[in-house]
């Protein structure tokens, strides 16, 4: 029986929990829009069949949904049902928590389609039908990209928010949240979903032998703007592209937040692993002592386990040197301590002489304009492949070319240039050097580089 689709959509929304369960199954098993027939029948009997409106179970039966296009195909041999993609998109639209994140593969397909279409348009006669049809296809593609990026950002915001709650719970000492599991969740979300989408609309991203999504759009917009008759077309594309690229700032916030979580969790994770490793080693050393005899059943200071730990180094000499000073009688300890405080308070504190050079650790005026100016200066020319001292190199370059230079700009330069250096080409040394400029100085460990790559 053929039915109006608005009635079917209303019934589906009425029993959306059933269809959300189907969506969860799809997401769990490789993303194919196929579900077992017996899964839908079980959910149908538990919920839909009990609806007070007797017409609803009839309309939402497998035969009815198959006939009306909600289910594309019902394979009796395989026992599977294929759902119409539009229905899946509606369900994801209803619940942002179930929005499917864009993977790097999906984003790459969108980039390739945009690049291919913009290249074809630039080769066409603007008066031809092919040009008109291609522009219509491009507008349709931009609508698809805008919709997917918007939904993707909304879903990622939700997931990062959930991770933030779990991190607060972990930070407050909740033992139910594992630092290892939380770190893996942060890393997985950052690398697989957030970073690829961030790079997809990055206006500064450069690619070899092809163009990024942003570059493809900017290239076509500029090409159309050169023809006065196409200026309105160029402006419309610019507005549509700006609407998509505006999510770059939101994604940048998510990137920074996840990087902060990752940094804090990495430190705690390493400590956890170190403690777990030490405990396992301790248990292994105790195995040989569990022999049931009275002798040689206790750990001794000469055990191999203690030799491998450096945390106890120096405790014996510390005890020999200061044990007498801290071994006060319980009854007179308070009196001795009060007398000690009285002597300290009666002494005058010597005033320190003015020092012309002082160490400055905070970064004042660390605004976006300053960072942009430093970034533009550093990448305006080819950087040398070998830098024996990165701090000194940036100091000389920024001091010569940057107005109102001060020593904190070197740290900002390190922050800007370090992400584009391949980790394999960086060497951290134990050599300590010192830079002085004005009344400030900066002490640092020398970093050397063998090759610097500007961009991807």
C-alpha positions in Angstrom: 0.0 0.0 0.0 1.4 3.3 -1.1 1.5 6.0 1.6 2.5 9.6 1.8 6.0 9.9 3.0 5.3 12.6 5.4 3.1 10.2 7.3 5.9 7.6 7.4 8.4 10.2 8.6 6.0 11.2 11.4 5.7 7.5 12.4 9.5 7.0 12.3 10.0 10.1 14.5 7.3 8.8 16.9 9.3 5.6 17.3 12.7 7.2 16.9 14.3 5.1 19.7 13.8 2.0 17.5 15.4 3.6 14.5 18.2 5.1 16.6 19.0 1.5 17.7 19.3 0.6 14.0 21.5 3.6 13.4 23.8 2.5 16.3 24.0 -1.0 14.7 25.1 0.6 11.4 27.8 2.7 13.1 29.1 -0.3 15.0 29.4 -2.6 11.9 31.5 -0.9 9.1 28.9 1.8 8.2 27.0 -0.3 5.6 23.3 0.7 5.6 22.3 -2.9 6.2 20.7 -4.4 9.4 19.6 -7.9 10.3 15.9 -8.5 9.7 15.5 -10.2 13.0 16.9 -7.1 14.8 14.2 -4.9 13.4 11.5 -7.6 14.1 12.6 -7.8 17.7 12.4 -4.0 18.1 9.1 -4.0 16.2 7.5 -6.5 18.6 8.9 -4.7 21.7 7.8 -1.2 20.8 6.0 -0.5 17.6 3.6 -3.4 17.8 2.4 -2.0 21.2 1.5 1.4 19.8 -2.0 2.6 20.8 -2.7 3.7 17.2 -3.4 0.5 15.4 -2.5 2.0 12.0 1.2 2.7 13.1 2.3 -1.0 13.3 0.8 -1.6 9.8 2.6 1.4 8.3 5.9 0.5 9.9 5.9 -3.1 9.0 8.8 -4.4 6.9 6.5 -4.9 3.8 5.1 -1.4 4.1 8.5 0.3 4.6 9.9 -1.7 1.7 7.1 -0.8 -0.6 7.3 2.9 0.2 11.1 3.2 -0.1 12.1 3.6 3.5 13.8 0.2 3.1 15.5 -0.1 -0.3 15.8 -3.9 -0.3 14.8 -6.9 1.9 17.1 -9.8 1.1 15.3 -12.9 2.3 18.3 -15.1 1.6 20.7 -13.1 3.6 18.2 -12.0 6.2 19.1 -8.3 5.8 17.3 -5.0 5.2 18.9 -2.0 3.5 17.8 1.4 4.7 17.4 4.5 2.5 20.3 6.9 3.1 18.0 9.9 3.4 16.3 8.2 6.4 19.7 7.7 8.0 20.6 11.4 7.4 17.3 12.5 9.0 18.0 10.3 12.1 21.5 11.8 12.4 20.0 15.3 12.0 17.6 14.6 14.9 20.3 13.5 17.3 23.7 15.3 17.0 25.3 12.8 19.3 24.8 10.2 16.6 26.2 12.4 13.9 28.9 10.5 12.0 32.2 12.2 12.0 33.9 12.9 8.7 37.0 10.8 8.3 40.1 11.8 6.4 39.0 9.5 3.5 35.6 11.3 3.2 37.2 14.7 3.4 39.7 13.8 0.7 36.9 12.7 -1.6 35.2 16.1 -1.1 38.5 17.9 -1.8 39.1 15.9 -5.0 35.6 16.6 -6.3 36.1 20.3 -5.6 39.5 20.4 -7.2 38.4 18.5 -10.3 35.2 20.6 -10.7 37.0 24.0 -10.3 39.7 23.0 -12.8 37.1 22.0 -15.3 35.1 25.3 -14.9 38.2 27.4 -15.5 38.6 25.6 -18.9 35.0 26.2 -20.1 33.4 28.9 -22.1 31.4 31.0 -19.7 28.6 31.2 -22.2 28.2 27.5 -22.7 25.6 25.2 -21.2 28.4 23.0 -19.7 29.7 26.0 -17.7 26.2 26.7 -16.4 25.7 23.0 -15.4 29.1 22.8 -13.8 28.5 25.9 -11.7 25.2 24.4 -10.6 27.0 21.2 -9.7 29.6 23.2 -7.8 26.9 25.0 -5.8 25.3 21.7 -5.0 28.7 20.3 -3.8 29.3 23.4 -1.6 25.9 22.9 0.0 26.9 19.3 0.7 30.3 20.4 2.1 28.7 23.1 4.2 26.1 20.7 5.7 28.6 18.0 6.5 31.2 20.3 8.0 28.6 22.0 10.1 27.2 18.7 11.4 30.7 17.4 11.9 31.7 20.4 14.0 28.6 20.1 16.1 29.2 16.5 16.7 32.9 17.1 17.6 31.9 19.8 20.0 29.7 17.3 21.8 32.4 14.7 22.0 35.1 17.1 23.2 32.6 18.3 25.8 32.1 14.7 27.0 35.9 14.2 27.2 36.1 17.4 29.1 33.6 16.2 31.7 35.5 12.9 32.1 38.8 14.8 32.4 37.4 16.9 35.2 36.2 13.7 36.9 39.6 12.2 36.5 41.4 15.3 37.7 39.2 15.4 40.8 40.4 12.0 41.8 37.7 9.7 40.4 39.2 6.3 40.3 36.6 5.0 37.8 38.2 7.1 35.0 41.4 5.5 33.7 44.2 7.9 32.5 45.2 5.4 29.8 41.7 5.0 28.4 41.1 8.8 28.5 44.4 9.5 26.8 43.6 7.0 24.0 40.1 8.6 23.5 41.7 12.1 23.2 44.4 10.9 20.8 41.9 8.9 18.7 39.4 11.8 18.4 42.2 14.3 17.7 44.0 12.4 15.0 41.1 10.7 13.2 38.5 13.3 13.2 39.4 16.8 14.5 42.7 17.4 12.8 41.7 16.1 9.3 38.6 18.5 9.3 40.8 21.3 10.6 43.3 20.8 7.8 40.5 20.5 5.2 39.4 24.1 5.6 42.9 25.4 6.6 43.5 28.5 4.3 47.3 28.1 4.7 47.6 24.4 3.9 49.7 23.7 0.9 49.7 20.3 -1.0 52.2 18.9 -3.5 51.1 18.6 -7.1 47.5 19.5 -6.3 45.4 22.1 -4.4 43.6 22.0 -1.1 39.9 22.7 -0.8 40.5 26.3 0.2 43.0 26.9 -2.5 40.7 25.4 -5.2 37.9 27.7 -4.2 40.1 30.8 -3.9 41.6 30.0 -7.3 38.2 29.8 -9.0 36.9 32.9 -7.2 39.9 34.9 -8.3 39.6 33.6 -11.9 35.9 34.6 -12.1 36.6 38.0 -10.6 39.0 38.8 -13.5 36.0 38.7 -15.9 33.7 41.7 -15.2 30.7 39.7 -16.4 31.4 36.9 -13.9 32.0 39.3 -10.9 28.6 38.5 -9.4 29.3 34.7 -9.7 32.6 35.3 -8.0 31.0 37.2 -5.1 28.4 34.5 -4.6 31.0 31.8 -4.4 33.1 34.0 -2.0 30.1 34.3 0.4 29.5 30.5 0.3 33.1 29.7 0.8 33.3 32.2 3.7 30.4 30.4 5.4 32.3 27.1 5.2 35.7 28.5 6.2 34.2 30.3 9.2 34.3 26.9 11.1 38.1 27.1 11.0 38.1 29.1 14.2 35.8 26.7 16.0 37.9 23.7 15.0 41.0 25.6 16.1 39.5 25.9 19.6 38.8 22.1 19.6 42.4 21.4 18.5 43.9 23.5 21.3 41.6 22.0 23.9 42.4 18.4 22.9 46.1 19.3 22.7 45.9 20.6 26.3 44.2 17.4 27.4 46.7 15.3 25.6 49.7 17.2 27.2 48.4 16.8 30.7 47.3 13.2 30.3 50.6 12.2 28.6 52.5 13.3 31.7 50.1 11.4 34.0 50.1 8.4 31.7 53.9 8.1 31.8 53.9 8.3 35.6 51.2 5.6 35.7 53.2 3.4 33.4 56.4 4.0 35.4 54.6 3.1 38.7 53.0 0.0 37.1 56.3 -1.1 35.8 58.0 -0.7 39.1 55.2 -2.5 40.9 55.4 -5.4 38.4 59.2 -5.6 38.9 58.8 -5.6 42.7 56.3 -8.5 42.5 58.7 -10.5 40.2 61.5 -10.0 42.8 59.3 -11.2 45.6 58.4 -14.5 43.8 61.7 -16.1 44.7 61.1 -15.2 48.4 57.9 -17.1 48.7 59.4 -20.4 49.6 57.9 -20.9 53.0 61.2 -21.0 54.9 62.3 -18.7 57.7 65.5 -17.5 56.1 65.9 -15.3 53.0 62.3 -14.4 52.9 62.5 -10.6 53.1 63.6 -7.9 50.7 67.0 -6.4 51.6 68.5 -3.0 50.6 70.9 -4.9 48.3 68.1 -6.4 46.3 68.3 -5.9 42.5 64.9 -4.1 42.6 66.3 -1.2 44.7 69.5 -1.0 42.6 67.4 -0.2 39.5 65.6 2.8 41.3 67.2 6.2 41.7 64.5 7.7 43.8 66.1 6.6 47.0 69.5 7.9 46.2 71.0 10.1 48.9 68.6 9.2 51.6 71.2 7.5 53.7 73.6 10.5 53.6 70.7 12.8 54.3 69.8 10.8 57.4 73.4 10.8 58.7 73.7 14.6 58.2 70.4 15.9 59.5 69.0 13.2 61.8 70.5 14.9 65.0 69.0 18.2 64.1 65.5 16.8 63.7 65.6 14.4 66.6 64.1 16.7 69.2 62.4 15.7 72.4 58.7 15.6 72.0 57.9 17.8 75.0 60.3 20.6 74.2 60.1 20.6 70.4 57.4 23.3 70.3 59.4 25.6 72.5 62.5 25.2 70.4 60.6 25.9 67.2 59.1 29.1 68.7 62.5 30.2 69.8 63.9 29.6 66.3 61.1 31.7 64.7 61.7 34.4 67.3 65.4 34.6 66.3 64.5 34.7 62.6 62.0 37.5 63.1 64.5 39.6 65.0 67.0 39.6 62.1 66.9 42.2 59.4 66.6 41.1 55.8 69.3 42.4 53.7 68.1 44.4 50.7 69.2 43.0 47.4 71.0 45.5 45.2 69.3 46.5 41.9 70.0 44.1 39.1 70.0 45.4 35.6 69.5 42.0 34.1 66.5 39.9 35.3 65.0 36.7 34.0 61.6 37.1 32.4 59.6 34.0 32.1 56.1 35.4 31.2 55.1 36.4 27.7 53.6 39.8 27.8 51.5 41.1 24.9 51.1 37.6 23.5 48.3 38.5 21.1 47.4 37.2 17.7 48.7 40.2 15.8 52.2 39.6 17.2 52.1 35.9 16.4 50.9 36.6 12.9 53.7 39.1 12.3 56.4 36.7 13.6 54.9 33.8 11.5 54.8 35.9 8.4 58.4 37.0 8.9 59.7 33.5 9.5 58.1 32.0 6.5 58.6 34.9 4.1 61.9 33.4 3.0 63.5 29.9 2.7 64.8 28.7 6.0 68.3 27.0 6.1 68.3 23.2 6.1 70.8 23.1 9.1 70.4 25.3 12.1 73.0 24.6 14.8 71.2 26.7 17.5 67.5 27.4 16.9 67.1 30.0 19.6 70.2 32.0 18.5 69.0 31.8 14.8 65.6 33.2 15.7 67.1 35.8 18.0 69.3 37.2 15.2 66.6 37.0 12.5 63.8 38.6 14.6 66.1 41.3 16.2 67.1 42.5 12.7 63.7 42.5 11.1 61.0 42.9 13.8 60.0 46.3 15.1 59.9 46.7 18.9 61.7 43.4 19.3 62.1 42.0 22.8 63.5 38.7 24.1 60.0 37.1 24.5 59.6 37.2 20.7 62.2 34.4 20.5 59.9 32.1 22.5 57.0 33.0 20.2 59.2 32.2 17.2 60.0 28.8 18.7 56.2 28.2 19.1 55.5 29.1 15.5 58.4 27.3 13.8 58.5 24.1 15.9 55.3 22.5 14.5 56.6 22.5 10.9 59.9 20.8 11.8 60.0 17.1 11.3 60.7 15.4 14.6 63.3 13.2 13.0 65.4 16.3 12.1 65.4 17.8 15.6 68.1 17.1 18.1 67.9 18.3 21.8 71.3 18.8 23.4 72.4 19.3 27.0 74.4 22.4 26.1 73.1 25.4 28.0 73.3 28.8 26.4 72.2 32.3 27.4 70.8 35.2 25.4 70.7 38.8 26.7 68.8 41.8 25.3 68.0 44.9 27.2 67.3 44.2 30.8 66.2 40.6 30.2 68.0 37.3 29.7 66.9 33.9 28.5 68.7 30.6 29.4 67.9 27.6 27.2 69.1 24.1 26.1 70.4 24.2 22.6 68.1 22.7 19.9 69.6 21.9 16.5 67.8 21.0 13.2 69.1 19.3 10.1 66.2 20.1 7.8 63.2 22.3 8.0 60.0 21.7 6.0 57.8 24.7 5.6 54.4 23.0 4.9 52.9 19.8 3.8 
